[in-house]
Amino acid sequence: MVAQQSANWDQTQAFQKMETILQANPDIKGVIAGNDTMAVGAAAALKAAKRSDVIVVGFDGSDDASTASRMAASRRRCSSRS
């Protein structure tokens, strides 16, 4: 892991954090986001930086993530019931 930043579950903050991470770590290979909203923000920053080589993974299985072309995967969180 080269960096860990909180984007407060916000797409705009994730975009800004990803820009900062890219500047400090230009050789980054992948991003794991805590939810799809942040993953979409990170993916948008990568697209703006013309970094098609970086894999982005999010969680939630949201429709926005499903249509985001940079997303490598999105997983739905499952809860167990007793």
Secondary structure, 3 states (H helix, E strand, C coil): CCCCCCCCCCHHHHHHHHHHHHHHCCCCCEEECCCHHHHHHHHHHHHHCCCCCCEEEEECCCHHHHHCCCEEEEECCCCCCC
